[in-house]
Amino acid sequence: MAQSGKETFAPQQTRIVRNRYWSPVSSNPDGSPERPCTSGWLNYILHTGARWQGTIEQAEVVVTLPDTLSFEPHPTKRRNPFIRVASPETNRALEGNRLMWRFTEFEPTEEHDIYVRLCY
């Protein structure tokens, strides 16, 4: 996992800040005897950016999944991976194996924090 360094901004200065993280997914047994699965989850906190002065012009969070998954379990397969939760639902897109959120001109709150739960 990477950590961000200290960023210094001059008055009225605009900067592009890019952070890239790698994190294993936490997991535990879940599901039911009819549909067993292991739940995996990850969180990404955006609300700490509220301490920045003014709004954040643009933020993009991309979660790269190991496979292309859907939001619904397969109706007949006993064991199949799917996305159980991906919040917030606003500003969210699923393209192939990339789950993405794009925010523009915002002051982050806890409602912007990313939470993903998979069943695999």
BELLINBEL-V637191 format. One record per pair of residues at least 12 apart in sequence whose ideal C-beta (glycine too) atoms are under 6 Angstrom apart, sorted by the first residue. I is the first residue (numbers start at 1). GAP is how many residues later the second one is. Records with the same first field share a line. If there is no record, write none. Layout:
I = GAP ; GAP
This chain:
1 = 20 ; 22
2 = 19
4 = 15
25 = 15 ; 17
26 = 15
27 = 13
37 = 82
38 = 82
39 = 78 ; 80
40 = 78
41 = 76
42 = 74
43 = 72
44 = 17 ; 70
45 = 68
46 = 62 ; 66 ; 67
47 = 61 ; 62 ; 63 ; 66
49 = 59
50 = 57 ; 58
55 = 50 ; 51 ; 52
56 = 50
58 = 46
59 = 44
60 = 42
61 = 40 ; 53
62 = 36 ; 38
63 = 36 ; 53
64 = 34
65 = 32
67 = 30
68 = 28 ; 29
69 = 12 ; 13 ; 14
70 = 12
71 = 12
81 = 39
82 = 37
83 = 35
84 = 33 ; 35
85 = 32
86 = 13 ; 30
87 = 28
91 = 12
